[in-house]
């Protein structure tokens, strides 16, 4: 048989505060969580609740018999959410019970649920100290990132493809007060407009053909309490830009075909390899969204401007490949590193990783030597030759334009090319 001791043990095991009164407002049950939250003494069972809570709302429940769910109150500087219910036996009100929990506990639980519901691979893994680079420009970028992490403002990361924009976004997140919250990344260029809209904002059941039963939470909802990283923001369509701007301003989101407005607390880190100011001039990017995103700006240096970091990067990539079971090799010799430093790396660290991985796979000994990178030397020579040809072409075009006093039609005839071709070459090489 269950006795009073068992019932008290069950109540004390609850994570919610619980207090119950009889029809005469005498306290009949109270658990340890309720005493802690309400600041109640140890022995209060049998006493009037009004002795400790003079204007107790439990009296109203005893009088009306109506349920009150989700009431919010502040008690002892704690915000709590309260449910009050009548205790009814054979149609008669015999008492009332109140259950309550601190709102901060609910928020923490919500964060855990959101993180568990996310797909794997969407959490942040890289800290700022994990990012390799000792070049002055790289050290400066990491110092600024540390500073930005101490605020909650929107960050715009600018840099060429492969410079590590997402690594910095993850690092800022993990160095911020939101580190315990989710980190969600989405590539705005990888999804067409309608699909990007549904991913960002979510949708209700039946919103469109193929919509998931029960609907789907958007990334803004899933990122609540954390960070949403919008990569390649410059590729976002104008209609989606308008929706994004509204959410940034109102901090609320409504799913596609939905009526419910969901408050969201999300920090935005955006990234692009495009010139957003130029896109603004071309009416391809909203100026109001640009100024909303560009509160804090982080410029990442391309690899060609920090070639002193190449030895560190190569060593790290080789070690990573060894841990993945590819091959365990020694450090690349100076001739290899010197050759790697000659390249301008348009694909930056991503391109370097590709070259090093191929280099490791082709290596015939336990150390990486010059002969193991012959494929790269050939590629480098080809690029040098192409660059020389381009420079010669630029010089020739400049000379002919000077002779024709800027007459592009006449210059095109002398050069033996169409006027449109000449225009294209001039524009490619930075002319007007």
Order of alpha helices (4+ residues) and beta strands (2+ residues): alpha-beta-beta-alpha-alpha-beta-beta-beta-alpha-alpha-beta-alpha-beta-alpha-beta-beta-alpha-beta-alpha-beta-beta-beta-alpha-alpha-beta-alpha-alpha-alpha-alpha-alpha-alpha
